[in-house]
């Protein structure tokens, strides 16, 4: 309790020192989207970090029913970043979700599920640490137009880099051919500056980046790979990087999308996550001379993912669009 009190005191001092206009309290829903409520600085004190900020869970898909909809956001005082997107200087804290009355953890909170999984792993004695490397692939389009009823259903994308759209054709700009964008350089790679700004902002928010580059796809397909991160922070880092990528893209007049398969006959976007178990500072997946230098634990880990693949897909690939990447 004492350590949390100290963390809350530091968080309040940080808010005051940063001279922000407001404080955002943010959480993740079951579909992987961020939501937030914003309080003026004058309405944030130590009780905010203990009692939380109430919200209607029945308005979030898959959370609660209307008859029992009240939930609370309990800020993590150590999970924060300075947020200046949208023209406002705010401090954003990532939150746990709790039942409004009992203050017990809400069982469908992705952050709480992460904590339970890590506690279970440590209790099993198999490992005491999980390390992840997330790779984020995404497209940057010059414009996206949605078509809806009564005219029809669909979308139209414009990409100067790929030669899609009337503006690109009219200007006769050099463009990247189909599946030939991998690690290309300027001036063919037209998003070098935007990616550099994304990386700068991601690192400024406290998320280390391994590298960034243009991907195989021609229509502004890019990748930003993060550095090793502990399992407990991995979800926060991915959500924060996605948030920054989308906002920086908007500042450049672009549309960033992580949709798995948005263009036919073009590579799709993946969220690749390298995974590794450790115990007492030792990599449990490595064994010199084993198949692929993998240990027995490493092979069983891969087998477990394959064995439970169908169940995992309900969470990792919940939309039909993911399966449009399955081509011969």
C-alpha positions as CSV (number, residue, x, y, z in Angstrom):
1,X,0.0,0.0,0.0
2,X,2.9,2.3,0.8
3,X,4.5,1.9,-2.5
4,X,1.2,2.7,-4.3
5,X,0.8,5.8,-2.2
6,X,4.3,7.0,-3.1
7,X,3.5,6.3,-6.8
8,X,0.3,8.3,-6.6
9,X,2.2,11.2,-4.9
10,X,4.7,11.2,-7.7
11,X,1.9,11.1,-10.3
12,X,0.2,14.1,-8.8
13,X,3.5,16.0,-8.7
14,X,4.1,15.1,-12.3
15,X,0.7,16.5,-13.3
16,X,1.3,19.7,-11.5
17,X,4.9,20.1,-12.9
18,X,3.8,19.4,-16.5
19,X,1.2,22.2,-16.5
20,X,-1.3,20.2,-18.5
21,X,-4.9,21.4,-19.1
22,X,-6.5,18.1,-18.3
23,X,-5.9,14.5,-17.3
24,X,-7.1,11.6,-19.6
25,X,-8.1,8.2,-18.0
26,X,-7.9,5.6,-20.7
27,X,-8.9,1.9,-21.0
28,X,-9.0,-0.8,-23.7
29,X,-12.2,-2.6,-24.8
30,X,-12.5,-6.2,-25.9
31,X,-12.0,-5.2,-29.6
32,X,-8.7,-3.5,-28.9
33,X,-9.9,0.1,-29.1
34,X,-9.0,2.8,-26.6
35,X,-11.6,4.9,-24.8
36,X,-11.1,7.8,-22.4
37,X,-12.7,10.3,-20.0
38,X,-11.0,13.6,-19.3
39,X,-11.0,15.5,-16.0
40,X,-9.8,19.1,-15.4
41,X,-6.6,19.2,-13.3
42,X,-8.5,20.9,-10.5
43,X,-10.7,17.8,-10.1
44,X,-7.8,15.3,-9.8
45,X,-6.4,14.3,-6.4
46,X,-5.2,11.2,-4.5
47,X,-8.8,9.9,-4.2
48,X,-9.1,9.8,-8.0
49,X,-6.4,7.1,-8.0
50,X,-8.1,5.1,-5.3
51,X,-11.8,5.5,-5.9
52,X,-11.4,5.8,-9.7
53,X,-13.6,7.5,-12.3
54,X,-17.0,6.0,-13.0
55,X,-18.3,5.2,-16.4
56,X,-21.2,3.2,-18.0
57,X,-19.9,-0.2,-18.9
58,X,-23.1,-1.1,-20.8
59,X,-22.1,1.4,-23.4
60,X,-19.0,-0.6,-24.2
61,X,-19.5,-3.7,-26.3
62,X,-19.1,-6.9,-24.4
63,X,-18.7,-5.3,-21.0
64,X,-21.9,-5.2,-18.9
65,X,-25.7,-5.1,-19.1
66,X,-27.7,-1.9,-18.5
67,X,-29.0,-3.2,-15.1
68,X,-25.4,-3.5,-13.8
69,X,-23.5,-1.1,-16.0
70,X,-21.5,1.0,-13.5
71,X,-17.7,0.5,-13.6
72,X,-14.7,2.5,-12.4
73,X,-11.4,3.4,-14.0
74,X,-8.5,2.9,-11.6
75,X,-5.5,4.8,-13.0
76,X,-2.1,3.1,-12.9
77,X,0.1,5.9,-11.6
78,X,3.2,4.4,-13.3
79,X,1.5,4.1,-16.8
80,X,1.3,7.6,-18.2
81,X,2.4,9.8,-21.1
82,X,2.2,13.4,-22.1
83,X,-0.5,13.7,-24.8
84,X,-0.5,16.8,-27.0
85,X,-2.6,15.4,-29.9
86,X,-5.9,17.2,-30.7
87,X,-4.5,20.6,-29.9
88,X,-4.7,20.1,-26.1
89,X,-1.8,19.4,-23.7
90,X,-3.0,16.6,-21.4
91,X,-1.5,13.9,-19.2
92,X,-2.9,10.4,-20.0
93,X,-3.0,7.6,-17.5
94,X,-3.8,4.0,-18.6
95,X,-6.3,2.4,-16.2
96,X,-7.5,-0.9,-14.8
97,X,-11.2,-1.4,-14.7
98,X,-13.0,-2.2,-11.5
99,X,-16.6,-2.9,-10.3
100,X,-18.1,0.4,-9.2
101,X,-19.3,-0.8,-5.8
102,X,-16.9,-3.5,-4.7
103,X,-13.8,-2.0,-6.5
104,X,-12.9,-5.6,-7.4
105,X,-11.1,-6.0,-10.7
106,X,-13.5,-6.3,-13.7
107,X,-12.9,-9.8,-15.1
108,X,-13.2,-8.6,-18.8
109,X,-10.5,-5.9,-18.4
110,X,-7.7,-6.9,-20.9
111,X,-5.1,-5.4,-18.5
112,X,-6.4,-7.5,-15.6
113,X,-6.4,-10.7,-17.8
114,X,-2.8,-10.0,-18.6
115,X,-1.9,-9.7,-14.9
116,X,-3.7,-13.0,-14.1
117,X,-1.9,-14.8,-17.0
118,X,1.5,-13.6,-15.7
119,X,0.6,-14.6,-12.1
120,X,-0.5,-18.1,-13.3
121,X,2.8,-18.5,-15.2
122,X,4.9,-17.6,-12.2
123,X,2.8,-19.8,-9.9
124,X,3.4,-22.8,-12.3
125,X,7.1,-22.4,-11.8
126,X,7.7,-22.7,-15.5
127,X,9.0,-19.1,-16.0
128,X,9.2,-15.9,-14.1
129,X,9.4,-13.5,-17.0
130,X,7.9,-13.2,-20.5
131,X,9.5,-11.0,-23.1
132,X,7.8,-9.8,-26.3
133,X,8.8,-7.9,-29.5
134,X,5.7,-6.5,-31.3
135,X,5.9,-5.6,-35.0
136,X,3.3,-3.2,-36.2
137,X,2.5,-3.2,-39.9
138,X,0.1,-0.6,-41.3
139,X,-0.8,1.3,-44.5
140,X,-0.7,5.1,-45.0
141,X,-3.2,6.3,-47.5
142,X,-3.7,9.8,-48.9
143,X,-7.4,9.5,-48.6
144,X,-10.1,6.9,-47.8
145,X,-13.7,7.3,-49.0
146,X,-16.4,5.0,-47.6
147,X,-19.5,4.2,-49.7
148,X,-22.7,3.3,-47.9
149,X,-26.4,2.9,-48.4
150,X,-28.4,3.7,-50.4
151,X,-25.7,3.8,-53.1
152,X,-23.9,0.6,-52.1
153,X,-21.2,-0.7,-49.8
154,X,-17.4,-0.4,-50.1
155,X,-14.5,2.0,-49.9
156,X,-12.1,3.8,-52.2
157,X,-8.5,4.5,-51.3
158,X,-6.1,6.9,-52.9
159,X,-2.4,6.4,-52.7
160,X,0.0,8.7,-54.6
161,X,2.9,6.3,-53.8
162,X,1.1,3.4,-55.5
163,X,-0.4,5.4,-58.4
164,X,-4.0,4.8,-57.1
165,X,-6.5,7.6,-57.6
166,X,-7.1,10.5,-60.0
167,X,-4.6,12.8,-58.4
168,X,-1.8,10.2,-58.6
169,X,-2.5,9.5,-62.3
170,X,-2.8,13.2,-63.2
171,X,0.5,14.2,-61.6
172,X,2.3,11.1,-63.1
173,X,4.5,10.7,-60.0
174,X,7.0,7.8,-59.7
175,X,5.4,5.0,-57.8
176,X,6.2,1.7,-56.2
177,X,5.2,-1.3,-58.2
178,X,3.2,-4.1,-56.7
179,X,5.1,-6.0,-54.0
180,X,8.3,-4.1,-54.5
181,X,8.3,-1.7,-51.6
182,X,10.4,-3.6,-49.2
183,X,13.1,-1.4,-47.6
184,X,12.9,1.0,-50.5
185,X,14.4,4.5,-50.0
186,X,13.3,8.1,-50.8
187,X,12.1,9.6,-53.1
188,X,10.2,6.4,-54.0
189,X,9.5,5.9,-50.3
190,X,7.4,9.0,-49.7
191,X,6.8,8.4,-46.0
192,X,10.3,8.6,-44.5
193,X,9.6,11.9,-42.7
194,X,6.2,10.8,-41.3
195,X,7.7,7.5,-40.0
196,X,10.6,9.4,-38.4
197,X,8.1,11.6,-36.6
198,X,6.1,8.6,-35.5
199,X,9.2,6.9,-34.1
200,X,10.2,10.2,-32.3
201,X,6.8,10.5,-30.7
202,X,6.6,6.9,-29.7
203,X,10.0,7.0,-28.0
204,X,9.1,10.3,-26.3
205,X,6.1,8.6,-24.8
206,X,8.5,6.0,-23.2
207,X,8.2,3.1,-25.7
208,X,11.6,2.1,-27.2
209,X,11.7,1.4,-30.9
210,X,13.9,-1.2,-32.6
211,X,13.6,0.1,-36.2
212,X,11.2,1.3,-38.9
213,X,11.0,0.8,-42.7
214,X,8.8,0.7,-45.7
215,X,7.2,-2.7,-46.1
216,X,6.6,-4.9,-49.2
217,X,3.3,-3.4,-50.2
218,X,3.2,-0.5,-52.6
219,X,0.4,1.6,-51.1
220,X,2.3,3.2,-48.2
221,X,2.8,-0.1,-46.3
222,X,5.1,0.5,-43.4
223,X,6.4,-1.3,-40.3
224,X,7.6,0.0,-36.9
225,X,9.1,-2.7,-34.7
226,X,9.3,-2.1,-31.0
227,X,12.1,-3.3,-28.7
228,X,11.8,-6.2,-26.1
229,X,9.2,-5.4,-23.5
230,X,7.9,-7.3,-20.5
231,X,4.6,-9.1,-21.0
232,X,2.8,-6.9,-18.4
233,X,3.6,-3.7,-20.5
234,X,3.3,-5.2,-24.0
235,X,-0.3,-4.4,-24.6
236,X,0.1,-0.8,-23.3
237,X,3.1,-0.3,-25.7
238,X,1.2,-1.6,-28.7
239,X,-1.9,0.5,-28.0
240,X,0.2,3.6,-27.4
241,X,2.2,3.1,-30.6
242,X,-1.0,2.6,-32.7
243,X,-2.5,5.7,-31.1
244,X,0.6,7.8,-32.0
245,X,0.9,6.4,-35.6
246,X,-2.8,7.3,-36.3
247,X,-2.5,10.8,-34.9
248,X,0.8,11.6,-36.6
249,X,-0.6,10.3,-39.9
250,X,-3.6,12.6,-39.4
251,X,-1.3,15.6,-38.9
252,X,0.3,14.8,-42.3
253,X,-3.1,14.6,-43.9
254,X,-2.9,10.8,-44.2
255,X,-5.0,7.9,-43.0
256,X,-3.3,5.1,-41.1
257,X,-4.9,1.7,-41.0
258,X,-3.9,-1.5,-39.4
259,X,-6.7,-3.5,-41.2
260,X,-5.2,-7.0,-42.0
261,X,-6.1,-7.1,-45.7
262,X,-7.3,-3.9,-47.3
263,X,-6.1,-4.3,-50.9
264,X,-6.4,-7.3,-53.2
265,X,-3.1,-8.6,-54.6
266,X,-1.2,-6.6,-52.1
267,X,0.5,-7.9,-48.9
268,X,-1.7,-7.6,-45.8
269,X,-0.8,-6.1,-42.4
270,X,0.2,-8.3,-39.5
271,X,0.8,-7.8,-35.8
272,X,3.8,-10.2,-35.3
273,X,4.7,-10.8,-31.7
274,X,8.0,-12.5,-30.9
275,X,7.8,-14.3,-27.6
276,X,10.2,-15.8,-25.2
277,X,10.1,-17.3,-21.7
278,X,12.8,-16.6,-19.1
279,X,13.6,-17.9,-15.6
280,X,16.2,-16.6,-13.3
281,X,17.8,-14.6,-16.1
282,X,18.0,-17.6,-18.5
283,X,16.3,-17.9,-21.9
284,X,14.2,-21.1,-21.6
285,X,13.7,-21.4,-25.4
286,X,17.4,-21.8,-26.3
287,X,19.3,-25.0,-26.4
288,X,22.4,-25.2,-28.5
289,X,22.3,-28.2,-30.9
290,X,18.5,-28.7,-30.6
291,X,16.2,-28.4,-33.6
292,X,16.6,-24.8,-34.6
293,X,18.6,-24.4,-31.4
294,X,15.2,-24.7,-29.6
295,X,14.9,-26.3,-26.2
296,X,12.2,-28.8,-25.3
297,X,10.3,-26.0,-23.6
298,X,10.5,-23.9,-26.7
299,X,9.1,-26.7,-28.9
300,X,6.3,-27.4,-26.4
301,X,5.4,-23.7,-26.4
302,X,5.1,-23.7,-30.2
303,X,3.0,-26.9,-29.9
304,X,0.7,-25.2,-27.4
305,X,0.0,-22.3,-29.7
306,X,-0.8,-24.8,-32.5
307,X,-3.0,-26.9,-30.2
308,X,-5.0,-24.0,-29.0
309,X,-4.9,-22.0,-32.2
310,X,-8.6,-22.2,-32.9
311,X,-9.5,-20.7,-29.5
312,X,-6.8,-18.1,-29.8
313,X,-8.0,-16.9,-33.2
314,X,-11.3,-15.8,-31.6
315,X,-9.3,-13.2,-29.8
316,X,-6.4,-12.5,-32.1
317,X,-8.3,-12.5,-35.4
318,X,-12.0,-11.8,-34.6
319,X,-13.0,-10.3,-37.9
320,X,-13.3,-12.1,-41.3
321,X,-10.9,-9.6,-42.8
322,X,-8.0,-11.4,-41.1
323,X,-8.7,-14.5,-43.1
324,X,-8.5,-12.7,-46.5
325,X,-4.7,-13.0,-46.0
326,X,-5.0,-16.7,-46.5
327,X,-4.1,-17.1,-50.2
328,X,-2.2,-19.9,-52.1
